[in-house]
Structures are given as structure tokens and as C-alpha cells.
């Protein structure tokens, strides 16, 4: 089994803020995103998404991949 890796925020790259900005632009509620992530078989709670979007919790690689797919954006958009 492959161990999931956490993606740490760089001081210049705020992944969580970018997720929130893109999610809001798509008209998605946090609960919608969490539900879709879980439907892909990736564990995420509304509490963890809130912390990720506030840049106080690191996102797992599997979560980042799922969020990218659901939001229909590029990794570059999430990492700018």
C-alpha cells in the first residue's frame, strides 16, 4: 500500500486559498466539494476542508488530486 503524502504550503503558495477561490467561482459549497471527494473514495471531512482552505492544515496528495479533478482545474491553478 502506498502511503499518502502531505503537500505542505509554501509561504508564497497558498494551496488552500486557491482551492477556496476556485470552489467559490464554480458556485460550489464546501459540503458539495467534500461529498464529491468522498465519492471518489478519498477521505475528507468538512472540518478538514475548512482547515485546508484556511491554510492551517496540509492537504494530502490524494485529496489534491481529487479536488483538482472535481474543480476541473489544473495543478498550476492550485499552486499559483
SULJO-V669300 format. One record per helix or strand of 3 or more residues. SS is the DSSP state (H for helix, E for strand). FROM is the first residue (numbers start at 1). TO is the last residue. If there is no record, write none. Layout:
ss=SS from=FROM to=TO
ss=SS from=FROM to=TO
This chain:
ss=H from=15 to=25
ss=H from=30 to=39
ss=H from=46 to=53
ss=H from=61 to=71
ss=H from=75 to=79
